[in-house]
Amino acid sequence: MSFRVRVFALFLLVVVTATAATAWLTLAQVTRQVRESAAADRQVVAGITEELRQYALGHGTWDGVGGTVRALARDTGQRIRITDAGGAQLADSDVLLGREPRAGGTAAPLFVDPRPEPVFPGGGFVPSQPKMTASAIDQYTRSVTYAGCLTRAGRAVTMSVGSLGVPDYADAGTGPAESSGACTRPAAVGDPAELRENGAAIEAACGRQEGAARTDCLRRLFAERTAKVAPQPLTVRLGALDGTGRSLAVGPTVAVAVAVAAAAVLGALLLSRTVLRPVRALTAASRGLGEGDLARRVPEAGKDEIAELGRSFNRMAGSLQASEERQRRMVGDIAHELRTPLANLRGYLEALRDEVLTADAELLDSLHEEVLLQQRIVDDLQDLALAEAGVLTYHRAGVDARVLAEACRTAHGALAAAAGVELSAAVPPVPVRLYGDPGRLRQALSNLVGNAVRHTAPGGSVRIEVTERDGLARIAVRDTGSGIPATDLPHLFDRFWRADAARGRATGGSGLGLSIARQIVADHQGGIEVESEVGAGTVFTVALPVRGGATP
């Protein structure tokens, strides 16, 4: 079964199952919920109850609450019914809005208590609390009676907070002018004798108690003595059953489910086409790559995973093409390096066979030197191949970087003297410990020193410097030679690359020395840095981790 068919079948199964389950759940739940009005959420319920409580608290009575109930019903879409403690209905939003009253909903009734509760300052015993409570009872009783009268007369009422946090009411000055005199404004203070009597009674009832028990007693007496005038707690019921009994039609629901399924199937087809088109391109390109067409590439537009796969394939193909080109170039370089000396050897040998030349000591030395050069190229190629394959044998041991520097200075001393170049070494007074193959490290360093001596004019100098910093041993080979152009620096470590385009023997060796040196240093977890300035000289720096130090 193809990838497209499997994806399509799986997607179709998921879509059909999900659509059928969603349609069934929607049909079952919506049919039940359509019969009952939408239940008020917590915020709506809290807003309704708080608005009703504020009305009674601000007017001192439930009279005239119908307008507030009607406005709340319009704003929230809820049916609101309020009844008193005896079950008598005070207001019904359906009646107020001119509708036929519906059956009550199933939501639990809510309790709204607008009566004020005194707040006593301080948390400890205060002797004047009974007198303060008596004064608050007197003030609230006369003020709330006045507020109720104003409300029933159609006058606006303002509320302020009096003693102990008890509301105090006043005429706001708006409403029917002829009704302003129908209500008697209470005096600021009631009968002093009655206040003293009430205070004494409260003191007798709560004076023996302390702390929270005392304040609870005072609040209870306040509620009992203001019960006749304060607005009473009410029961609020929200919601209603829909008497029409409507149900969700099955036809539209099925049609929507079918449309969703069709859209999902169409999306699956488009998705599979979008995914498989680049996959086909990748398959064709990889087949061509396997047949030797290294120039094949795939389109890589986009930012998704498929596009990233295409970019990765193109990078791989580019790497393979570059590797193939390097291999061809290396074969050509090897042939170039071996062709000329072998042709010379053949010519000399044929001349000796034909007795055109005489085999004297000078000719034999020259032929021997050519053979040694060819042997060196072969040995360098073998070392480089083994190193790049990771199978070059290393005999690792502790070694002092100063010893490596001195050994290279001694080994190239004669060559430097013959070339008229001053060769010196600068090493620290304390050992710089490394862990590696002393012979291979000296081979890598000798390649750098030999190159420096060959490219330094007579009268110049080559200096080997050893330093240690940040857990790294740095061995720098600094010369005062001709320098390397910036355009040549990226190619220094390429195999068979030499600055001399004619590849003359006088300017260098096989062109493998730097490649071998870099590979040996890399196998010791190190690196080589190059800095050069034309006409001023070049510095090759080998950075190696000291024993127990950091890795560059």
VMD Tcl script that draws the C-alpha trace (Angstrom):
set ca {
  {0.00 0.00 0.00}
  {1.43 3.36 -1.02}
  {2.14 6.17 1.41}
  {-0.65 8.27 -0.10}
  {-3.26 5.52 0.38}
  {-2.19 4.84 3.96}
  {-2.25 8.52 4.90}
  {-5.60 9.00 3.20}
  {-7.15 5.93 4.87}
  {-5.90 6.93 8.30}
  {-7.01 10.51 7.87}
  {-10.43 9.41 6.59}
  {-10.93 7.08 9.57}
  {-10.05 9.82 12.04}
  {-12.24 12.40 10.31}
  {-15.30 10.15 10.06}
  {-15.01 9.00 13.67}
  {-14.49 12.50 15.02}
  {-17.27 13.98 12.92}
  {-19.78 11.28 13.91}
  {-18.93 11.60 17.61}
  {-19.13 15.40 17.47}
  {-22.46 15.34 15.64}
  {-23.97 12.88 18.14}
  {-22.76 14.82 21.17}
  {-23.93 18.13 19.70}
  {-27.37 16.73 18.88}
  {-27.83 15.19 22.34}
  {-26.56 18.15 24.35}
  {-28.09 20.99 22.35}
  {-31.53 19.29 22.30}
  {-31.49 19.18 26.08}
  {-30.11 22.69 26.51}
  {-32.55 24.30 24.06}
  {-35.42 23.34 26.43}
  {-33.91 25.40 29.21}
  {-32.78 29.00 29.02}
  {-29.09 29.63 29.22}
  {-27.88 29.31 32.78}
  {-26.26 32.42 34.14}
  {-22.57 32.12 34.73}
  {-20.95 33.24 37.94}
  {-20.29 36.76 36.77}
  {-23.88 37.33 35.62}
  {-25.32 35.85 38.82}
  {-23.00 37.92 40.99}
  {-23.87 41.06 39.01}
  {-27.63 40.51 39.36}
  {-27.56 39.81 43.09}
  {-25.18 42.69 43.78}
  {-27.30 45.11 41.74}
  {-30.44 44.10 43.69}
  {-28.64 44.35 47.03}
  {-27.31 47.81 46.16}
  {-30.81 48.95 45.22}
  {-32.28 47.95 48.59}
  {-29.26 49.28 50.45}
  {-29.38 52.60 48.58}
  {-33.15 53.13 48.88}
  {-33.80 51.56 52.26}
  {-36.72 49.57 50.77}
  {-37.61 47.11 48.05}
  {-40.34 49.44 46.77}
  {-39.76 50.42 43.13}
  {-37.34 47.52 42.47}
  {-39.33 46.51 39.38}
  {-37.46 48.97 37.17}
  {-34.14 47.49 38.21}
  {-35.41 43.92 37.63}
  {-36.65 44.88 34.16}
  {-33.30 46.49 33.22}
  {-31.33 43.50 34.51}
  {-33.50 41.07 32.54}
  {-32.92 43.05 29.34}
  {-29.13 43.25 29.91}
  {-28.56 39.62 30.91}
  {-31.32 37.78 29.02}
  {-32.34 36.05 32.27}
  {-35.79 35.70 33.70}
  {-35.59 37.22 37.21}
  {-38.17 36.60 39.95}
  {-37.86 37.92 43.50}
  {-39.99 36.79 46.44}
  {-40.02 37.76 50.11}
  {-39.53 35.48 53.12}
  {-43.20 34.46 53.04}
  {-43.02 33.42 49.36}
  {-44.94 36.42 48.06}
  {-43.69 37.51 44.65}
  {-42.43 41.09 44.47}
  {-41.34 41.26 40.82}
  {-41.18 39.03 37.72}
  {-39.24 40.15 34.66}
  {-41.58 38.26 32.31}
  {-44.56 40.26 33.62}
  {-42.59 43.52 33.64}
  {-41.55 42.97 30.00}
  {-45.09 42.09 28.91}
  {-44.45 38.39 28.33}
  {-46.41 35.32 29.31}
  {-44.82 34.04 32.54}
  {-42.86 30.89 31.90}
  {-42.30 27.93 34.20}
  {-39.45 28.37 36.64}
  {-36.01 27.02 35.82}
  {-34.13 24.33 37.71}
  {-31.37 26.59 39.03}
  {-31.09 26.86 42.83}
  {-32.62 30.04 44.34}
  {-30.29 32.84 45.49}
  {-30.49 34.72 48.79}
  {-30.01 38.53 48.85}
  {-29.64 40.22 52.25}
  {-29.39 44.04 51.98}
  {-29.38 44.75 55.73}
  {-26.34 46.67 56.96}
  {-23.97 45.17 59.48}
  {-22.16 47.50 61.92}
  {-18.38 47.64 61.82}
  {-16.78 48.34 65.20}
  {-13.40 50.13 65.19}
  {-10.54 48.41 66.96}
  {-10.18 44.75 67.78}
  {-10.33 44.92 71.61}
  {-12.75 45.96 74.32}
  {-14.20 49.47 73.89}
  {-16.53 50.62 76.74}
  {-18.53 52.95 74.48}
  {-19.56 50.24 72.02}
  {-23.07 49.74 73.51}
  {-23.79 53.49 73.36}
  {-22.45 53.65 69.80}
  {-24.69 50.74 68.84}
  {-27.75 52.39 70.39}
  {-26.97 55.61 68.52}
  {-26.52 53.72 65.22}
  {-29.83 51.90 65.74}
  {-31.63 55.19 66.36}
  {-29.98 56.93 63.40}
  {-30.59 54.04 60.97}
  {-34.20 53.46 62.07}
  {-35.23 57.07 61.45}
  {-33.05 57.45 58.29}
  {-34.19 54.28 56.52}
  {-37.84 55.13 57.23}
  {-37.27 58.52 55.64}
  {-35.53 56.87 52.61}
  {-38.45 54.50 52.09}
  {-40.89 57.39 52.16}
  {-38.83 59.32 49.59}
  {-38.60 56.28 47.29}
  {-42.34 55.69 47.38}
  {-42.92 59.41 46.70}
  {-40.73 59.22 43.58}
  {-37.90 61.29 45.03}
  {-34.24 60.37 44.43}
  {-32.29 59.24 47.51}
  {-28.60 59.68 48.31}
  {-26.78 57.41 50.72}
  {-23.71 58.14 52.85}
  {-21.93 56.08 55.49}
  {-22.70 57.07 59.06}
  {-21.34 55.88 62.39}
  {-20.19 52.24 62.55}
  {-20.57 52.03 58.73}
  {-24.38 52.23 58.91}
  {-26.07 53.95 55.91}
  {-27.51 57.45 56.32}
  {-30.02 58.67 53.74}
  {-31.00 62.11 52.44}
  {-33.22 63.67 49.78}
  {-31.24 64.07 46.54}
  {-33.44 66.96 45.46}
  {-34.77 65.39 42.26}
  {-38.22 64.02 41.57}
  {-41.79 65.36 41.85}
  {-41.61 68.68 43.72}
  {-45.09 68.35 45.23}
  {-44.06 65.14 47.04}
  {-41.00 66.59 48.76}
  {-43.01 67.66 51.82}
  {-44.81 64.34 52.25}
  {-41.84 62.85 54.11}
  {-40.52 64.20 57.41}
  {-36.76 64.58 57.57}
  {-35.49 63.02 60.82}
  {-33.56 65.04 63.35}
  {-29.81 64.44 63.68}
  {-30.21 62.97 67.20}
  {-33.26 61.21 68.70}
  {-34.68 61.39 72.22}
  {-31.68 61.44 74.65}
  {-33.61 59.56 77.34}
  {-34.56 56.85 74.89}
  {-30.96 56.60 73.67}
  {-29.73 56.18 77.28}
  {-32.34 53.55 77.93}
  {-31.46 51.63 74.77}
  {-27.73 51.91 75.54}
  {-28.28 50.56 79.04}
  {-30.31 47.65 77.69}
  {-27.61 46.82 75.17}
  {-24.94 47.13 77.89}
  {-26.90 44.76 80.09}
  {-27.29 42.25 77.25}
  {-23.72 42.29 75.86}
  {-21.59 43.99 78.53}
  {-20.42 40.75 80.17}
  {-18.97 39.38 76.94}
  {-15.57 40.18 75.46}
  {-13.84 40.16 72.09}
  {-15.62 38.59 69.11}
  {-18.53 37.37 71.24}
  {-19.23 40.96 72.30}
  {-19.23 42.34 68.72}
  {-21.41 39.43 67.54}
  {-23.89 40.23 70.28}
  {-23.97 43.91 69.31}
  {-24.53 43.06 65.64}
  {-27.37 40.68 66.56}
  {-29.11 43.33 68.67}
  {-28.68 45.85 65.83}
  {-30.36 43.44 63.38}
  {-33.19 42.62 65.80}
  {-34.01 46.28 66.62}
  {-33.90 47.42 62.98}
  {-35.76 44.42 61.55}
  {-39.07 46.24 61.33}
  {-37.73 49.11 59.19}
  {-34.80 47.57 57.26}
  {-35.44 45.97 53.82}
  {-35.90 42.25 54.36}
  {-33.84 39.51 52.70}
  {-35.33 38.20 49.46}
  {-35.09 35.05 47.38}
  {-34.05 35.47 43.72}
  {-34.71 32.83 41.09}
  {-33.04 32.97 37.66}
  {-33.90 31.19 34.41}
  {-37.02 29.53 33.06}
  {-38.05 26.43 31.15}
  {-38.90 27.07 27.50}
  {-42.54 26.05 27.14}
  {-42.30 25.54 23.35}
  {-40.28 22.32 23.71}
  {-38.22 22.95 20.58}
  {-35.55 20.42 19.59}
  {-32.55 20.68 17.36}
  {-33.40 19.61 13.82}
  {-31.58 16.47 12.71}
  {-31.32 17.46 9.03}
  {-29.12 20.57 9.40}
  {-26.89 18.79 11.90}
  {-26.29 15.89 9.52}
  {-25.66 18.31 6.66}
  {-23.03 20.18 8.67}
  {-21.37 16.90 9.67}
  {-21.21 15.77 6.04}
  {-19.79 19.13 4.97}
  {-17.10 18.94 7.64}
  {-16.18 15.40 6.60}
  {-15.99 16.43 2.93}
  {-13.77 19.39 3.78}
  {-11.49 17.16 5.83}
  {-11.19 14.61 3.00}
  {-10.40 17.36 0.51}
  {-7.78 18.71 2.89}
  {-6.25 15.23 3.17}
  {-5.98 14.96 -0.60}
  {-4.35 18.36 -0.91}
  {-1.99 17.58 1.98}
  {-0.91 14.26 0.50}
  {-0.28 15.94 -2.85}
  {1.74 18.71 -1.21}
  {3.85 16.21 0.72}
  {4.37 13.66 -2.04}
  {5.38 16.11 -4.79}
  {8.74 17.02 -3.15}
  {9.17 13.39 -2.09}
  {8.95 12.33 -5.74}
  {11.49 15.01 -6.66}
  {13.82 13.76 -3.94}
  {13.40 10.17 -5.13}
  {14.26 11.08 -8.72}
  {17.24 13.19 -7.65}
  {18.61 10.50 -5.34}
  {18.25 7.91 -8.12}
  {20.21 10.18 -10.47}
  {22.80 10.75 -7.75}
  {23.23 7.00 -7.36}
  {23.76 6.70 -11.13}
  {26.60 9.22 -11.03}
  {24.80 12.49 -11.85}
  {26.31 14.55 -9.02}
  {24.90 17.81 -10.42}
  {21.28 16.86 -9.64}
  {19.49 19.18 -7.18}
  {15.90 19.56 -5.91}
  {13.84 22.75 -5.39}
  {14.13 23.96 -1.79}
  {11.58 26.77 -1.54}
  {9.69 27.11 1.73}
  {10.43 26.84 5.43}
  {8.74 23.56 6.41}
  {10.30 20.16 7.12}
  {10.06 19.05 3.48}
  {11.95 22.14 2.33}
  {14.59 21.54 5.00}
  {14.92 17.95 3.75}
  {15.47 19.30 0.23}
  {18.14 21.71 1.48}
  {19.87 18.87 3.35}
  {19.82 16.72 0.20}
  {21.30 19.55 -1.87}
  {24.04 20.09 0.72}
  {24.81 16.36 0.64}
  {24.90 16.34 -3.17}
  {27.14 19.41 -3.18}
  {29.48 17.76 -0.69}
  {29.65 14.60 -2.78}
  {30.33 16.63 -5.92}
  {33.07 18.62 -4.20}
  {34.58 15.40 -2.83}
  {34.55 13.87 -6.31}
  {36.22 16.96 -7.75}
  {38.86 16.90 -5.00}
  {39.54 13.25 -5.69}
  {39.96 13.90 -9.42}
  {42.19 16.86 -8.70}
  {44.26 14.78 -6.28}
  {44.74 12.03 -8.86}
  {45.84 14.66 -11.36}
  {48.22 16.21 -8.83}
  {49.73 12.82 -7.98}
  {50.21 12.07 -11.67}
  {51.81 15.49 -12.14}
  {54.14 14.99 -9.18}
  {55.29 11.56 -10.35}
  {55.34 12.01 -14.13}
  {58.31 14.37 -14.45}
  {60.76 12.63 -12.09}
  {59.84 9.20 -13.49}
  {60.40 10.49 -17.02}
  {63.81 11.81 -15.92}
  {64.70 8.46 -14.34}
  {63.59 6.62 -17.47}
  {65.63 8.90 -19.71}
  {68.76 8.52 -17.63}
  {68.38 4.73 -17.42}
  {67.84 4.42 -21.16}
  {70.89 6.62 -21.78}
  {72.96 4.41 -19.45}
  {71.66 1.26 -21.20}
  {72.54 2.69 -24.59}
  {75.95 3.74 -23.16}
  {75.21 7.37 -24.06}
  {76.08 8.36 -20.48}
  {78.64 6.96 -18.11}
  {77.47 5.86 -14.64}
  {79.73 8.10 -12.57}
  {79.21 8.98 -8.88}
  {77.56 12.36 -9.57}
  {74.92 10.82 -11.87}
  {74.20 8.02 -9.44}
  {73.76 10.56 -6.58}
  {71.32 12.54 -8.73}
  {69.30 9.44 -9.57}
  {69.30 8.40 -5.92}
  {67.97 11.83 -4.91}
  {65.11 11.53 -7.41}
  {64.20 8.10 -6.01}
  {64.21 9.52 -2.46}
  {61.87 12.33 -3.56}
  {59.43 9.82 -5.06}
  {59.66 7.70 -1.92}
  {58.88 10.78 0.19}
  {55.78 11.57 -1.89}
  {54.54 7.99 -1.51}
  {55.22 8.02 2.23}
  {53.43 11.35 2.65}
  {50.44 10.08 0.71}
  {50.26 6.97 2.87}
  {50.50 8.99 6.11}
  {47.80 11.41 4.96}
  {45.46 8.60 3.88}
  {45.90 6.78 7.19}
  {45.41 9.99 9.20}
  {42.25 11.01 7.34}
  {40.89 7.47 7.73}
  {41.56 7.62 11.48}
  {43.83 4.56 11.48}
  {47.21 6.28 11.74}
  {49.01 4.69 14.67}
  {49.94 6.98 17.58}
  {52.16 6.01 20.50}
  {51.03 8.55 23.06}
  {53.04 9.50 26.12}
  {53.83 12.55 28.19}
  {55.98 15.06 26.33}
  {57.35 18.53 27.03}
  {56.57 21.11 24.36}
  {59.97 22.71 25.01}
  {61.67 19.45 24.01}
  {59.72 19.39 20.73}
  {60.80 22.95 19.93}
  {64.46 22.28 20.71}
  {64.43 19.03 18.70}
  {63.06 20.82 15.62}
  {65.60 23.64 16.00}
  {68.42 21.13 16.16}
  {67.12 19.04 13.22}
  {66.79 22.06 10.92}
  {69.85 23.90 12.15}
  {72.06 22.73 9.29}
  {69.42 23.54 6.63}
  {68.93 27.02 8.11}
  {72.65 27.68 8.27}
  {73.11 26.60 4.65}
  {70.27 28.96 3.63}
  {71.71 31.85 5.66}
  {68.67 31.94 7.97}
  {68.91 32.40 11.73}
  {66.93 29.66 13.51}
  {66.21 30.11 17.24}
  {63.84 28.89 19.95}
  {62.20 30.76 22.86}
  {60.85 28.49 25.58}
  {59.52 29.15 29.10}
  {61.59 28.14 32.15}
  {58.99 25.60 33.35}
  {57.83 22.48 31.50}
  {54.75 22.64 29.25}
  {53.27 19.18 29.51}
  {51.47 17.57 26.57}
  {50.08 14.10 26.02}
  {50.59 12.69 22.53}
  {52.88 10.93 20.11}
  {56.26 12.73 20.32}
  {57.36 11.49 16.88}
  {54.17 12.56 15.09}
  {54.05 15.94 16.85}
  {57.68 16.56 15.90}
  {56.81 15.55 12.30}
  {54.01 18.12 12.18}
  {56.19 20.84 13.74}
  {59.11 19.97 11.42}
  {56.89 20.51 8.38}
  {56.10 24.03 9.60}
  {59.74 24.85 10.44}
  {61.01 23.42 7.12}
  {58.51 25.53 5.16}
  {59.49 28.63 7.12}
  {63.21 28.12 6.42}
  {62.63 27.50 2.70}
  {60.52 30.65 2.31}
  {62.81 32.98 4.25}
  {65.47 34.87 2.32}
  {69.14 34.80 3.43}
  {69.67 37.14 6.38}
  {66.17 36.49 7.71}
  {65.16 34.61 10.84}
  {62.85 31.83 11.99}
  {61.82 31.69 15.63}
  {60.08 28.85 17.49}
  {58.12 30.20 20.50}
  {56.47 28.08 23.21}
  {53.86 29.62 25.55}
  {51.05 28.36 27.76}
  {47.75 30.23 28.24}
  {44.20 29.23 29.22}
  {45.05 25.54 29.44}
  {46.56 25.47 25.92}
  {50.14 25.04 24.83}
  {50.91 27.30 21.86}
  {53.92 26.55 19.65}
  {54.42 29.40 17.17}
  {56.75 29.24 14.15}
  {57.46 32.89 13.23}
  {59.47 33.79 10.12}
  {60.49 36.97 8.34}
  {59.90 35.55 4.89}
  {57.97 36.87 1.92}
  {54.57 36.28 3.49}
  {51.44 34.71 1.99}
  {48.78 36.69 0.10}
  {45.34 36.76 1.71}
  {43.84 35.02 -1.34}
  {46.13 32.03 -0.79}
  {45.47 31.54 2.94}
  {42.28 29.44 2.49}
  {44.22 26.94 0.33}
  {47.30 26.45 2.51}
  {46.20 23.08 3.88}
  {44.85 21.68 0.59}
  {46.64 18.60 -0.66}
  {49.35 19.26 -3.29}
  {48.70 23.01 -3.14}
  {51.78 25.22 -3.36}
  {52.14 28.96 -3.78}
  {54.52 28.34 -6.67}
  {52.20 27.70 -9.63}
  {55.11 26.14 -11.55}
  {55.57 23.64 -8.70}
  {59.33 23.92 -8.89}
  {61.46 21.81 -6.58}
  {63.36 24.83 -5.35}
  {60.31 26.37 -3.67}
  {58.96 23.41 -1.74}
  {58.25 19.72 -1.41}
  {55.30 17.62 -2.41}
  {52.59 19.98 -1.14}
  {51.39 17.46 1.44}
  {53.30 18.65 4.49}
  {50.75 21.16 5.76}
  {47.85 18.74 5.19}
  {49.65 16.06 7.21}
  {50.55 18.54 9.95}
  {46.97 19.74 10.28}
  {45.63 16.16 10.48}
  {48.16 15.13 13.12}
  {47.37 18.19 15.27}
  {43.64 17.59 14.87}
  {44.08 13.98 16.01}
  {45.66 15.42 19.19}
  {42.54 17.60 19.77}
  {44.40 20.70 18.63}
  {44.36 23.22 15.82}
  {46.64 25.33 13.63}
  {46.24 29.08 13.12}
  {47.91 31.16 10.40}
  {48.66 34.88 10.31}
  {50.62 36.38 7.44}
  {51.50 39.71 5.91}
  {53.11 40.00 2.49}
  {56.65 41.27 2.83}
  {56.64 40.98 6.64}
  {56.46 37.26 7.34}
  {54.17 34.48 8.50}
  {53.24 32.94 11.87}
  {51.96 29.36 12.15}
  {50.60 28.63 15.67}
  {49.91 25.10 16.87}
  {47.48 25.04 19.84}
  {47.39 21.82 21.86}
  {45.68 21.08 25.20}
  {48.10 20.74 28.07}
  {47.87 17.59 30.11}
  {44.60 18.03 32.05}
  {43.89 21.37 30.32}
  {41.18 22.68 27.97}
  {40.38 21.60 24.41}
  {40.54 24.32 21.70}
}
mol new
graphics top color blue
foreach p $ca { graphics top sphere $p radius 0.5 }
foreach p [lrange $ca 0 end-1] q [lrange $ca 1 end] { graphics top cylinder $p $q radius 0.2 }
display resetview
